[in-house]
Amino acid sequence: MIDLSHAIWRKSHHSGTGDNCVELAALPGVVAIRDSKNPQGGTLILTREIFRIFTETLKKT
């Protein structure tokens, strides 16, 4: 299990002040993704390689 207690969460500056955003935290070897309006909810953990493929795919759509 990955310890997220010291994760530094970031969201896009395009998000403004709203809480309807996706937050990311870069950790050793992985990227954590969560919903800003429910930070205690589930967190998606992706390897950096899978995250790169994921973001490249999003850019193409």
Protein Blocks (a to p, Z undefined) as FASTA:
>chain_A
ZZfklpccdddfklmmafbbcdddddehiacdddfklmmlccddddfklmmmmmmmmmmZ
Z
